[in-house]
Amino acid sequence: MAASVPARRGLFLLLLLPLSVVPSKLNIPKVLLPFTPNTRINFTLEASEGCYRWSSTRPEVASIEAVEQDTRQCSQKAIVQARSSQSIRLTSIILAEDVMTGHVLRCDAIVDIIHEIHIVSTTKELYLEDSPLQLKIQALDSEGNTFSTLAGLAFEWMIMKNPEANGVSDSHNALRTICMGYPGDLQAKY
């Protein structure tokens, strides 16, 4: 026996329901920002969909500012900024409330000191005639967690002779540096 038209419509809407109820989420559940006394470090939070009003439970640790607000004074993106004045690990909770549904998204914003710095590259040995190689800086806290961003930090680069290397090193003539992109990025040219 054929199903009635209202029953088929109801079944069709029931099948579409899971597609329309996909919850929105933030691009990252926790953001780890480095403590710096003189530089403000920013990170962009973004919701997958919706329009949100943003707030911070401890703006003195990490503040939040909406980006590209619409007429309802809400936004899908916001900038988290490390604001802590103390060189200890502190946390603020960033909340984003959807203006249409009231659904609240949460991100923990942690501000901590840099414990270790690693230079990441595809190789450990470079030669003068090689193509330029981009080096990246990776910073860790005391627990081994990687900082979400280092953009905005300035680094002073020095070339030092390896005491374990035999012979005379001409490292100051062998390496030329070119600053590329964001502060903290370095492209080395040999």
C-alpha positions in Angstrom: 0.0 0.0 0.0 1.4 3.4 -1.0 2.2 5.9 1.8 0.2 9.1 1.9 1.7 12.4 0.7 1.9 13.9 4.2 3.7 10.7 5.4 6.2 10.9 2.5 6.8 14.6 3.2 7.4 13.8 6.9 9.8 11.0 6.0 11.7 13.3 3.6 12.0 16.0 6.3 13.1 13.4 8.8 15.9 12.3 6.5 17.0 15.9 6.0 17.0 16.6 9.8 20.5 15.2 10.6 22.0 17.4 7.8 20.5 20.6 9.1 21.5 20.0 12.8 25.3 19.9 12.4 26.6 21.8 15.4 28.9 24.7 14.9 32.4 24.5 16.4 35.5 26.6 16.8 38.7 26.1 14.7 40.6 25.2 17.9 39.4 24.1 21.4 42.4 25.5 23.2 44.8 28.3 22.3 48.3 28.5 23.9 49.8 32.0 23.6 53.3 33.0 24.8 53.7 35.5 27.6 55.6 38.6 26.4 55.9 41.7 28.5 56.2 44.1 25.5 54.4 42.4 22.6 50.8 41.6 22.2 50.4 38.1 20.5 47.1 37.6 18.5 45.3 34.4 17.4 42.2 34.3 15.2 39.3 32.1 16.5 36.7 31.2 13.9 33.3 29.4 14.2 32.4 27.0 11.5 29.0 28.7 11.0 26.6 31.1 12.8 27.1 34.7 14.2 28.4 35.1 17.7 28.9 37.6 20.5 32.3 37.0 22.0 33.5 37.4 25.6 36.4 36.5 27.9 36.1 35.4 31.5 39.5 37.0 32.3 40.2 39.8 29.8 43.3 40.8 31.8 44.8 37.4 30.7 43.4 37.1 27.2 41.0 39.6 25.6 38.7 38.9 22.7 37.6 41.3 19.9 35.1 40.4 17.2 36.2 40.8 13.6 33.9 41.8 10.7 30.8 42.4 12.8 27.5 42.5 11.0 24.5 44.8 11.8 23.5 42.5 14.7 26.9 43.3 16.3 28.0 39.6 15.9 30.7 37.9 14.1 32.0 34.5 13.0 35.6 35.4 13.8 37.4 37.1 16.7 40.9 37.9 17.7 42.2 36.5 21.0 45.1 38.6 22.4 47.5 37.6 25.2 47.3 40.4 27.8 48.8 38.8 30.9 51.2 41.0 32.8 52.5 38.0 35.0 55.1 35.5 33.8 53.1 32.5 35.1 50.6 30.2 33.4 47.2 31.8 33.4 43.9 30.8 31.7 40.9 32.6 30.5 37.8 31.1 28.9 36.6 32.5 25.7 32.9 32.2 25.1 31.0 32.7 21.8 27.2 32.8 22.0 25.2 32.4 18.8 22.8 35.3 18.6 20.1 33.2 16.8 20.2 30.0 18.8 21.9 30.9 22.1 24.3 28.0 21.6 27.6 28.7 23.4 31.0 27.7 22.1 34.1 27.6 24.4 37.8 27.9 23.9 40.4 27.9 26.7 43.0 30.6 26.2 46.2 29.8 28.0 49.1 32.3 28.4 52.4 30.9 29.5 56.1 31.4 29.2 58.2 29.8 26.5 60.3 27.0 28.0 62.0 25.6 24.8 62.5 26.8 21.2 63.2 24.4 18.3 64.2 25.4 14.8 62.3 23.1 12.3 63.6 22.5 8.8 63.6 19.7 6.3 67.4 19.2 6.6 70.2 19.8 9.1 72.9 20.5 6.5 72.8 23.3 4.0 75.3 24.5 1.4 75.9 27.8 -0.3 74.7 26.7 -3.7 71.5 25.2 -2.3 68.1 26.8 -2.9 66.7 28.9 -0.1 65.3 26.9 2.8 62.6 28.1 5.1 63.2 27.6 8.8 60.3 27.6 11.3 60.4 28.3 15.0 58.4 26.0 17.2 58.1 27.0 20.9 57.0 24.7 23.8 55.8 25.4 27.3 57.2 23.6 30.3 54.7 20.7 29.8 55.9 20.2 26.1 52.8 21.7 24.5 53.3 23.7 21.3 52.3 27.3 21.2 49.5 28.1 18.8 51.3 31.0 17.3 54.5 33.0 17.6 53.5 35.7 15.0 54.5 39.1 16.3 57.6 37.9 18.2 61.0 39.2 17.0 63.9 36.8 17.1 67.6 37.6 17.0 69.4 35.1 14.9 73.1 34.3 15.5 75.4 31.9 13.7 77.8 30.1 16.0 80.6 27.7 15.2 79.9 24.1 16.2 82.7 23.2 18.7 82.5 19.6 17.6 83.3 20.5 14.0 86.8 19.8 12.8 88.7 22.5 11.0 88.1 26.2 10.5 84.5 27.3 9.9 83.6 30.2 7.7 80.0 30.4 8.9 79.7 34.2 8.7 80.5 34.1 5.0 78.5 31.0 4.2 75.1 32.1 5.4 73.0 35.0 4.3 69.6 35.5 5.9 66.5 37.0 4.3 63.4 37.8 6.5 60.3 36.4 4.7 56.7 36.8 5.7 55.8 37.1 9.3 58.2 38.0 12.1 59.5 34.8 13.4 59.8 33.2 9.9 63.3 33.1 8.5 64.4 31.9 5.1 68.1 31.0 5.1 70.1 31.4 1.9 73.5 29.7 1.6 
